[in-house]
Amino acid sequence: MRVITRFLARNKGFLIFMFCMVVFRSAVADWNVVPTGSMQPTIKIGDRILVDKLAYDIRLPLTHVSLLHLADPQRGDIVVLDSHVAQERLVKRVIGLPGDTVAMRDNVIFVNGHPARYAAGRYVGIHDDLENPAHYEVERYGAMHHAIRLSDYRPSPARSFGPVHVPTGQYLLLGDDRDNSMDSRYFGFFPRNEIVGRARHVVASLDPEHHYLPRRDRFGAALD
């Protein structure tokens, strides 16, 4: 006990700092490493993304308990969630809001019977294109506007679904790499209380294909 007491006395300032950091990352803002490509080309493998945990709720630190509701996710938001069914933290884009009817036909999204608009996108290819060639399009629906990646030769078996009705308190989420994403097409709708924040910017980025060298052009990049 004396050893523990001495340690606490000598390191009180450091322990207070660490506690504050844990609380800050739990309730205010955090950064997450993205290890998979399901959100390419918007988020690249190796990006460290900033997660705004005050975007939708003020939560009790270290819990999912909402103390104050601030807003709800909007269509097009990139959200971070702790998924019970997937048993991991996910980063996906909001496509269907509570009450929406959503369908997909050959990777074309329909929301409440209206199709999204698509136009060819001009994007520098990613490393995955070497083994799995793909093309890029800009997907637009209302205020939503972002790039998606579509495989040329390996289309997803889930490129068509629905129509499905999004229940109250739940959301339909998809990845931007439409043929390479485990999302609502596989896991179903995601509850509102599992969404912990919104991803707005890249903090830093390390390229795993080039010895984890920094991608300086990605530092501070905004996420559409």
N, C-alpha and C positions, 0 to 999 in steps of 0.2 A: 504493500500500500504506500509506503514512504517513497518508493521509486516512482510510482505512478503520480503521486502528489508533486514530487519535484519536477517530473517531466511536464506536467500540466502548468506548473508555475513558470517554468522557464520558456515554455512555448505558447503561452496564453495568446499573445498577439497573432501568431501564425495560425493557431486553431480558430480564433475568431474570424480571421481572413478566409480560411478554408470554408468555414460554416457559411459565411456570407456569399461566397462563390457558389456553393451548392444551392443555396436558396435562390440566388440570382438565376442560375441556369435552369432551375426547376420551374420557376414562376414567371420570369421576365423574358429572357432570351437565351438561346442555346445555339450551338453549332454542331452540325451532324456531318459525318463523312458519308458520302454516297458510294457504296461498293458495287452497285449493279447498274445496268444500262437501261432500265425500264422507262426512264424519263429523257432519254436522248432524242433529239439533239439539244433540248433545253438545258438539261443538267447532265454533265459528262461524268463518267466514272472517275473517281478521285477528287471531285469537287467537295469542298467543305462549305456547306450552305448555312446561312444565318436563319434561325427560326425565331420568328416573332411570337412569343407565347402570350402576349397581351393583345393579339389581333382579335380574338373572339371572347376571351374570358379572363377574369382575374381568378386564379386558382389558389387553393391552399397549397403552400409549398410541399413538394414531395408526394403529392396526391393528384388525382383527377377531379377532385371536388371543386366545383365552380362556386366561388363566393359572390361574383358579380358578372352577369351576362353583359357583354359589350357589343357584340355583333354576331352574325352568322356567316358561315362561308358562302361566297358568291360563285356563280358559274365562272370557270376559268382560273380560280385561285389554285395555287399549288399548296397543298396542305401536308402536314406531317401528322401521323397518327400512330398510336400504339394499338395495333390490331390484335384482338383476342383470337380471332379465327385463323389469322396468318401466323400468330405467335411470334411476331417481330414488329419492329418499327418500319413503317412504309412511308414513301413520299409519292404522292399521286396528284392528279389534277381533277378538280370538281367539274363534272359534266352534268349530272342530274341532281336537281334540288328536290326537297320534299314536295310531293304533289305533282311532279313532272311525270310525263310518259315518255320513255326513251327507247329508241330502237337503233340498230346498226345494220346496214346492208352493204356488204363488201367494203367495210371500213368507212362508210359514209354515215355520219351521225344524224339522227332525226330526233328533235326534241318537240314534244307536243304536236307531232305531225309535220313539222317544218324542218327541211334538211339544212345542215350546215353548208357553207360555201367553201370551195377548195380552189386553190391556185398553186401552180408550180412554185416551189421555193428554191432560192439560191443559197445553198449552204455548203460549207466545206465538209466533205465526207469524214466519217469517223473511222476508227480502226476496224470496227466490226464489218464495215463495208467490204473489206478485202476478202473475207470468207463468206459473207452473206450480203451481196450487193443489194442496195436499197435506193429509193428515191425519196425526196422530201417535198412536202406540201404545206401550205399555210391553211389552217382550219379557222374559219370564222363563223361565229353565231352570236348575233347581238354584239355586246361589248367584248366577247371572248375572241382572242386573236393570238394564235401561237403556231409554232411549227410542229409537224408530226413526221415520224419516219415510218416508211412502208417497205417491207421486204419485197424484192422483185421475184424471188423464187421460193421463199419459205413462208407463205401466208399463214396466219394463225387460223386454227380451226374455229376460233371464236370471233372471226371477223364479221359475223352476222349474228344478231340475237334480237329477241323481243318482238313486239313492244312489251316493256315492263313498266309498272307503276311504282314510283319511288315512295315508300311509306313515310309517314310523319316522323320526324326526328332522325331520318337516315339520309344517306347521300350515295350517289352512284359515282365512283371514282375510276378513272382510266389513266394509264401511262401514255406518254407521248410517243414512245416506241411501240406502236400499236400491235405489231406482230411479235413482240418480245416483252410482254408485261403481264405479270400476275396481278389482277385487279378485280373489279366488281364482276367481271365476266366469269371469274373462277370462285371468288370468295363471297359474292353477293353484296348486298348493300352494307355500308359502314355506318355505325351509330355516331351521332353527333358528339357524344361524350368521349369517344375515342380520339377525336381530333384535338391535338394539343397545341397547334400553332400553324402559322403560315410562313412559307419560305419566300423571301423577297430578293435576296442577294447572295452571291457567292462570296464567301470570306477569303478563301484561298483555294488553290487547285494544284494537285500533284499528278503528273502524267505516269500511270503505271506501265505504259508501253515504252517509256523512255527513262528508265531508272528513277522514276518518281521525281523527275526534275520539275520545277515550278512552271506552270502555265501562266505567265505574268499577265497575259491579256485577259485572263479569267478573274483576276483579283478585283473584287468590288463590282463584278458584272451584275446587272439587274436581271432578274428572272421574269420573263413575260408570262 
